[in-house]
Each structure stands twice: as structure tokens, then as C-alpha cells.
Amino acid sequence: MTSFLVFATLCQKVEETSGSLDKIDLVAAFLGTLDEAELAVCCNYIMGTLFPPGLDLDLGVGPSILYQALARACGCPLSQVTDMLKATGDPGLVAAGMVEKKRPQGLSAFLDGNESESLLSIIEVHDRFLAIARSSGRRSQDIKIKNLQFLFSHASPLEARYIARLAIEDMRIGVGEGGIRDAVARAFVDAGADSEKVERAYNLTNDMGLVAAAARQGTLDRLSVMINHPIKMMLATLGEGIPAALAEMGTAAVEWKYDGARVQIHKDGDRVRIFSRRLENVTASLPEIVEAARRVKAKSAILDGEAVAVGGDGRPMAFQEILKRFRRKYHVAKLAKEIPLRLFLFDLIYLDGESLAHLPLKERRALLEGVADADLLADQMLSDSPAEVEAAYERALEAGHEGLIIKNPASPYAPGKRGKNWLKIKPVMETLDLVVIGAKWGEGRRASFLGSYRLACMDQSSGRLLDVGWVATGLTDEALAELTEMFRELVILEKGMEVEIKPAVIFEVAYEEIQKSPNYTSGYALRFPRMVRVRDDKSLEEADTLERILSLYRSQRGRSNSI
């Protein structure tokens, strides 16, 4: 059984290593030493996640719970924890520092401070996290605190650093999905693994622990789409226009690009589970979508579609209204009457025990039409006529939707892939999807709101988030109130008027121009940024990269191609 200290030591080495290839080498060597249960856990932990989406588990630990547990474990006032946090800005370093100088409490009084004799194993830490995630009811907060208190009481300073970061799912070691993919491939190359096979298997299962076990056994090719295991959704690329799309595909399958929220539905008998684009389980929030899915005439199915909020005039409501439905945990029935949703299905990925992902779209569509009622189907037409498709485009816009999706009828379903088989056509300027990493309290009548937000892009080479400026325009008082409430449990550190926020939320941002700037770690800034909407449907991995910002900067009219 591997101690958690060994894992923590690896994380420290990876965090202190600058080169991405060197990081991958360290992780690969470590993975090769683990048993199957430890492998499943650590593959998620290294990415900064605790559980694969199919388990429907959420730790539910915000900074306040974490700091209370740490204060209790170390026998100190909560103020001491928050003071240290203001000095370091890193919950992991705070936990390490507090444990380093903690007063003996309970069993911890018998520890001699020798970190070579860890009392915690990887599996024991994971079991505690499982207990926290499964706690519910009035005593759930107390259960969460006591389990975290136990871990901190038995942890060395180094272990405490990464227990704290795992609890808020922010590891800060610079290894994401791509890094762990390559590490798994390298660790089990002798069993026939390579990065392409690992990525394929991960996109189909969305469970890196399961993938790593298969890689070790040499059975990656056997992994496929499975019911109740949400898979990465196939994505569309921005097209250059209707004539160009048809010239590429010939006859194309043309569908409206609905102004709604993507959903993946798993129907297993009468049991229905609905996952958002981020593969979060949103079943409880969408009862009318559950009922619609139950009408699908199949024993088991995985369906791809769009949930659209429909107003009294029959037109789609604002995207932000849809997000209210997806976030809602209480008073769901009341909100369902205020913001009713309609389901539009456009793909069938799995049917009655068989994966359909390899089949061409035209065959999947035919099977979908055989199991779903007409009122559940997204409209689709086959056409090679630019004029006919242009007319469909105008109808979609007139109906209040975003444009068209033009699909290759011969294309398989490619989970997690963005390519030329699905092209989106819409009349909007280029926007950026950026991660919120901080905020400032407003002034005057907005003093009770977080009024402006610090934005960051992803540096793929280092795995770091690099700031590109702030956004404050495009936000009503109502939106600010809602955002302030949403971010409250994501605040890691507060310094005066500014707060540091756990990277978890993406804003879609419009702007006038991208400029070079020494004031931000990205080296670039957005001129006149404007908030378009919260992209609750997107994961951190889908945030725009420094590479894309550079590409957009180069392409700006009137600018030189030199950097």
C-alpha cells in the first residue's frame, strides 16, 4: 500500500519542475509503481479532480469548510489561518505551515514529526474524501469538517499541502488532461499504449483511472461507449461560410444551431441521467427533460441534444435564463414553470447495448428517428444548395437562434474532437472564453457586489493560467448579484477590495482589440472588454489558450505578422 506522502512528494517534484516533458516523465514513473486501485485514484488527483463524472460525487468543500477543519486540526483560531492565507495566497502552503507548527491534538500528539513514517495511505485519504462527498443532510457540514480534520491531524506538512489543494480541486502542479494522457501512455508503453489510444479511450469513457488500468493490461482497444459513463461531446468548428462548407462536404446535413444548452442523456430503462456539456449531472434540475427522455423507445440509449428555454412567444429565452435552470437545486418545480425547457435531439451515440459512435451520421440519424417522437427531434435537411442553406440560416436567425450547424453525413461521432465534420455558421464576432481568477468589490450602490472580474487564458506549454485583464461592462445589477452569490464559495483569498477566486468559471468576453501589455502575465490585454455571458456549459479545458490569443492578435487588421 502506497503512502500518501509518496504521492505528495511526487506532486512537489512535479510542481518544482518547469519542463512539461520532464513533468510527464516523473508522473509516468510514479504511475508504474501503483496497484490498480491507487492508479485509478492518482490519475484523477494529479489532474486536480477527485472523482470521475460517472460517480455523481461532489466533495462540496469550499474555502470556509477547509479553513475551519484546518483550524480545528491545528488547535488554533480561524483568524490565524486567514492571516496566513493573506500572506501566502495559497491554501496548500497555509495548510503546510499550520501543520508544521500545530499544537498536539489527540492522536497527533504521538507523532514524532518524522515525515518518513506517514500514517496515511493514498486509499485512506481517498476513503475520507468519499465519506465527505457522500455526506448529506443537516449534519453534512460537520461530517465534512471532521473528516478533513482527521486528515490534517495525521498529515505531515507536505501531505497537508496537497490534501488542502485536493479538497478545493486546485492542485497547481501544471499537469492537465494532456499531461496525464501522455504520462499514462509512457508508463505502459510496453503493454502497447500510446497517446492516441489513451486519448481515444478517455474521450469514450471520461474516466482516466479506468483508462490507465486498461493501458496497463493492454486492453485499451476494448474500451468503448458505456451507458451511465458520460463521454466527451463532439464539437463544431467555426466555419468560413455556407459556400465553403458545402464545397468541402458536397451534400450536407443542416441543422439549426439552437440558442440553448447542450445535454447528454443516458436512458437506462426508466432511469434517466442528464449531463451538461461539462459532464456534470444536472438531472435533478431538469424534470421536463427527464420526462421527454423517457418517451424514447429504447431499453438503453445515450442521446445528444439541446435544452432550449422557450418564452411565451415561442422564441428562445436568453442563455442566462437557461443557466438558472441548470444551477438550481431548490424550488425546481417553481422555476420550471417560469423557465420551461424543450428538448431537441440531434444524435444517438448508444442504443440497446451497442455503441453507434463508429456509424456515419446519416445512419445514426435514421436510428434516432426510429426511437424518438418527431416533436423531440431537431429539424435536419440534406442539401448541397447554397441558396437553400442560406434560406435555412435566415429562418434560424429570425426564430431567435444562433445560426446553423452544417454536418458531414458520413462522419462518425468523434467524442471530444473539434474538426471539419461539424461546422457552425453564425453572425458574431470572435469572442474569447476566459477563466475567472479574481474579482474586485464594487463601489457606491454596487459596494455589496463583486463588480469587476480578473480574466485569464491557459498557457498550454506550462499548464498555468495567465491573466489578460479585467471585465466590468456588460453586467446589470441583477447579473452582478447572481454572480456574487455564485462566486462566494469560490473565494480563496480576500485582500482589501480584491479577492482571489478558484478557477472554475468561464466568461465569454467580447472586445474591440487585443493589445500587447507588460501589465499582465500573458503579455496581452483586451481593449474595451465586455462580458457576453457565463459559459457554465464549458470546462476549464475548453478555455481559450495563449496560442489562440496570439493568433487573433496577429490576424487583426492593419497589424504586422511579426511578434
N, C-alpha and C positions, 0 to 999 in steps of 0.2 A: 504494500500500500504506500503510495507516494505522499509525502508530507506536503502541506500547503506551502511550507517555507521554500521547498524546491521550486514550486510554481512562482512564488513571489520573487525569488532570486532570478529566475528566467526573465520575468517582466522587468525587473530593474536593469538587467543587462540589455534587453531589447530597447528599453526607454533611453538608455545612455548611448546606444549605437545609432550613428547618423545614416549610414547607407542602407537602402531598402533591401538590397541583396543580402547584406550581412545580417539584417534582421530576420530574413526568411531562413537563412542557414541556421541561426540559433533556434528558431521555432521548430524547424524540421527535425533537428537533432533531439529536441525535447520530446516531440510527439512520438518519436520512435521508441521511447523508453516507457510509455504508459500502457496500462491494460485497457481493455475495451471501454469500461465504464468511465475511467479517468479521461480517456481520449474524447469521448462524447462531451464531457463537461468542459474540458480545457479548450477545445476548438471554439466553443461559444464564448468562453471567458476571455480569450485572447482578443476576440473581436469587440469585446465590451458589451456582450449580451449574456443573459443568464439562461434563457430557455428558448428552444425553437418555437416558432409561431403555432405549430400544431398542438402544443400542450395547453394553450389558452391560459397561461400563467403570467401574472404581472406582479412584480415584487411590491409595488405600491409604497415605496420608501422615498420620501422627499428629504431635502436637507434637514428640516426640523426634527424628524424622527431620528435621522442619523446622528445629529449632534446631541440629542437627548441621551441616546444609547451610549455614545462615547463618553459623555459627562458622567453617567452613572458607573460605567465600567472603570473609569479612572478616578472616581471619588472626588470630583472637582465641580465647581459651579458651572452652569451653562455659559455664563459670561466669559469664563476663561477660554472655552472652546471658540466662541465667536470672536474674541480678541485675537487669538492666534490665527483664525481664518482671515481676518482683516490684514494681518501681517504677511501671510503666505499666498492667499488666493487659491489654495489647492486643498480640498478636503482630505486627500490622501496624505499629504505632508502634515496636515493638522493631526490626523489620527496617529501617524507615526510619532510625532512629537509628544502628544499627550500620553501615549502608551509608554514612551521612553521614560517619562518622569512620573508615572502613575503611582498612587498610593496602593499598597497591597489590599486587595478586596477578595474575600472568600478564598477560593481555590488558587487565585493568582498569588496569594501570599506565600505559597510554597514554591513558586518558580524562582530559580536562581539567576534569571536573566540571560542564561546561555541559549542563544538562538539556534544552536546546532541541535537542540533537543526540542523540536516543535511538538506541541501536544495536538495539533490539528492536522488532519489529513485533507486532501482535496475533496474526497467524498463526504467527510463530515461537514466541511464548510458548505458544500452543495446541499446536503440534507437540511441544514439550518436555513438556507435560502428557500428551499422548498417549503419548509414549515411557515416561513414568513409569507410566501406567496399564497399559500392555501388558507391562511387565517382570514376569517370574516366575522362580521357581527360587531357588537358593541365593544368586545374585548380585543379586537384585531390590532389596534394600535399598541396596546400593552404587550401583546404577543410578539409583535414585530420588534419592539424596543428590547424585550427580554432576550430574544434570540440574537440580536446584534450585540447586546451587552455581553452575552456569553462568548461570542466570537472575539470581541475586543479584549475581554478579560483573559483569554487564553492565547492571545496573539503576541508575537514579537512585534517590535516597531515596523519592521519591513513587511510582515504579513498584514499588519493593520493598515498600511498604506494602500494595499491593493484590495483588501476587504472593503474599505470605505469607497474606493472608486468603483468596485463592482456593484455595491449597493445602489449607487446612483447611475450605473451603467455608463461610466465615462473613464475609460482606462488610461488614456493619454500616453500610449506607448507607440502609436504610429503604425498599427497593423490593422487593416480593414479586411473586407471580403477578399479582395485581390491578393493580399499578402498571405492570408491563411490558406487560400486556394493553392498558391504556389508552394507553400510550406508542406501541405498535405501531399501534393504531387511529388515533391522532393523526398519526403520521408519514406514514401512507399513506392519509389520508382522501380525497385527490384520486383515488385508484385504487378508491374505493368501500368502503374498510374502515370498520368501526365496532366498538365494544367488544363488542357482542353476537355479531357474526360471528367476531371474533377468539377470543372465549371458546369458542364452539361448535367452531371448528376445533381449538383447543388441547385441549379435552376429548376430541375424537375421535382426535387424533394424539399428544398428550403431548410435542410437540416444538415449542417456541416458535420456534426457528430456521427450521424448515420453514414454520411459520405466517407468520412475518414475510416470508419470501420470497414466499409466495403473496399476502400482503396487498399487497406492492409491485407484483406482477404483475396484481393484480385478479382472482385466481383462488381466493379463499377458499372459495367455494361448491363448488369441485371437490374439496376435501379431504374424505375420508371415512375410515371404519374401514379399517385395513390390517393384514394378517397380519404378525406379528412387531413390531408397534408397539403396546405396551401402552397401553390407554386408561383414562381415569379411570372408576372404577366408579360405577354408580348406587347411591345411598344411601337409606336409610329414615329417616323422621322418627318420633319418639316419638308414638304415638297416644294419644288420650284415653280409649280403651277400646273393647271389641268392638262394643257397640251403636252408638257414634258412628261407628266406621269403616264399618260396614255401612250405616248411614243415608247416609253420604257416597257409597259406591260401589254400593250395591244388591248384586248378586251379586259376590262377591269370590273371588280365588284365594288360598287359605290354605295356608301352608307353615310347618313348624317353623322357629323361629329357633335353629339349631344352635349349640351351645357349642363352636365351633371357630374356625378362621382362614380368612378369605376368600382365595380363589385365583382368578386369571385364567389360563386355559390357552390357549396358542397351539399348535395342531397343524398342522404343515406337512409333509405326507407322514408319514414315520416320525420326523421331528424334532419334539420336544415341548419347549416352553419354558413355565415356570410363574413367574408373578409374584405377589408378595404384594399386600396392599391398598395398601402404599406404593409399589407398582410396582417393587420390587426383584426381580431374577432369583434365585429360590430353587430352580431346577431340580435342581441337584446334591444338595440336601439332602433331596429328596422322591422317591426312586426308585419307590416303590409308586404314587404319584400319576401319575408318568410312564407306568408300565405300564398303569394304568387308563385314562389318556387315549388311549393307542394303540389301545384297543379301540373307540374312537368311529369309526363307519363313515362317514368323510368324508376327502376328499383334504386339505382345509384347513378349519379351524374355530377360532373364538375362543369359549371356553366360560367361564361364570361359575359358581362353586360354592364349596363349603366343605370344608375338610380337617378331619376330626374325629379326635382321638386316642381310640382305643377301648380300654378296660380289659378285663381278663379276664372281668368280669361283664357285658360288653356295653354298659356305661354309659360316657359320655364322661369322659375324664380331665381334670384341671384344665387351664385355659388356659395356665398357665405351663409345663406339660409339652409342650404343642404348640410353644411358642416355643423350647424346647430343640431341637426338630427343625429349625425354620426358621433358627436361628443356626448350626447345626452345619456345619463344613467338613471335619472329620476323623472317622474311625470311624463313618461314616454308617450302614453296614450293621448294626453292633452296636446303635446307638441305635434303628434301625428295628424291631429285634426287641423292644426294651424298650418302645418307644412307637409301636406300629403306627398308621398313619393310614388312614382310609377316606374316599373321595371321594363327595360328594353334589352332583350338578349340578342347577342350577335355571334356567339361562338359556343361550341360544345367540345370540351377537351377530353372527357372521360365518360363512358357510358356502359353501365351494367358490367363492371369488372374489367373493361378493356380501355387502354389508353388510345385516344384518337389523335394525339399530337402529331403523329407522323403522316396523317392523311392530308391531302390537299384541302384548302378552304372550301371549295365547291362541294366536296363530299361531306365535310363536317357540317356545312350549312344545310344540306339535304337531310342529314340525320337530325339536326336541331329542329327543322320544320316538322319532322315526324313525331317529335315528343313534346313540343311546346305549342300552345294555342297561338293563333295568329295575333291576338292582342298583346302577347308578350314579346313578339319578335320585332327587332329593329328592321325598318324597311331597308331592302337591298335591291339594287338593279345591276344587271350586267350591261356594259356599254363600251363601245370604242369610239363614240362620237363626242368630240369636244363640246359641240353645241348642246347636246343632250345633258352632258355632265355639268356644264356651266349653268343650265337651267335648274338642275337639282341643287347646285350650290346657292343660287339666288333664293330658292324656296327654303333651304335650311336657314339662311340668314334672316329671311322675312319671318320665319317662325320663332326667332329668338335664339337659335343655336349657333355654334361656333364656326361651322363650315362643313367640310366633308372629310371622310376617311376613304382613301382610294386603295384597294387591296388587290394583290395578285391572287386570282382564283386558284392557282396551282401551288400556293405556298403552304408549307406545314406550319403548325403552331410552334413558334420558337420562344420558349419561356425566357424572360429576362433580356431578350435581344431587341435592339433597335436597328432596323435596316431598311432597305428599299422595297420590301414586300408590303409594308403598310406605310402609306404617305398621308400626312394631314395637310389639308389645304384650308387656311384661314386668313382673314384680312387684318392681322395685327402685327405691330412692330415686334422686333425681337425683344424679349424680356429676359431677366435673369432670375433663377431660383436660388436664393441665398439663405444661409443659415443664420438665425438669430443667436448671437453670443453675448449680448449685453443690452442694457437699456438705461434711460435716464428718466427720473421723475419729472413731471411737468411743472409748470408754474402757474400762478394765478388760479383761474377756475379749473385748470387741469392738474392742480397740485396733487390730487389723490390718484392720478393715473400715471402709468408708465407712458410717457408722451413721445419718446423717440427711441429708435432701436438700432443697435450696432449690428452690422451685417458682415458675413464672411463667406469666402469661397473655399473650395477644397484644393489643396496642393497635392496632386496625386503622387508625386515623387516622394514626399515625406509623410503623407497622411495627416498633415497639420491643416487647421483652419486658419486662413489669413484674412484679416479684416480689409474691407473695401469702403468703409464709410458708414454713415447713419441715414436712416429714413424717418421722416416725421410727417410728411404730407400724404394726403390720400386717406386720412383716418378721421372718422367722425368721433364725437364724444361717446356715442354708443359703442362703436368699434373699440375705442380705447378702453372702456370699462370692461368689455368682454375679454380683450387681450390681457389686461392687467390681472384679471382673475385667473386666466389660463396659465400665465407665467408665474403666478405666486409660488407654486410648489416647485418651480424650476430654478428659483433664485439660489445660487450657490454662495454668493458673497455680496454684501452691500457696503459701499464706501461713499458716504455723503449722498450726493444726488445720483450716483451711478450704481448699477448692480451688474454682477456677472451672472449670466444665465447658462444653465446646462444646455449644450447643443442638442436640440430635439425638434425644433420647429423651423419650417422653411417659409419664407415670404417670397412671393412672386413680385418682382420690382421692375417698373419701367424707369427710363432715364432719358436724358437728352443726349448725353455724350459720355464716353469713357475717357478719362484723362490720366496721365502719369502723375503719381503723387508720392513723395517721400514720407508722408504723414501716416501711411498705412502699411502694414507688413506685406500686403500683396504687391505693393508698388503702384497700385492703381486706385482711382476713386471714381465714383459715379457723380456726374453733374446733374443737378436737379432730379434726384431720385424720387420716385413716387410709388407708394405701396399699391399694388393691384389687388392682391388677395392672399390669404393664408393658404398654403398648399399642404393641408393636413393629409392629403392623399399621397404625398411623396415622402420617401425615406431620406435619411441623410446621404445615402449612397447616390441618390439622384440629384443632389445639389450640383450647381454648376461649378466648374473647375477653373483654376487659374489659367489653364490652357485655353478654355473657351473665351474667357475674358480677353486674353491676349489676341485670339483670333478675331474677335469682334472689334477690338481696338485697331488692329491692322486694316480691317475692312472698312473702317469709317471713311466716308467720302472726303477727299481732299488731303488724306494723310499719307505719308510715305510708308512703304512696306518695311522700312528699317526700324529696328527697335532702339 
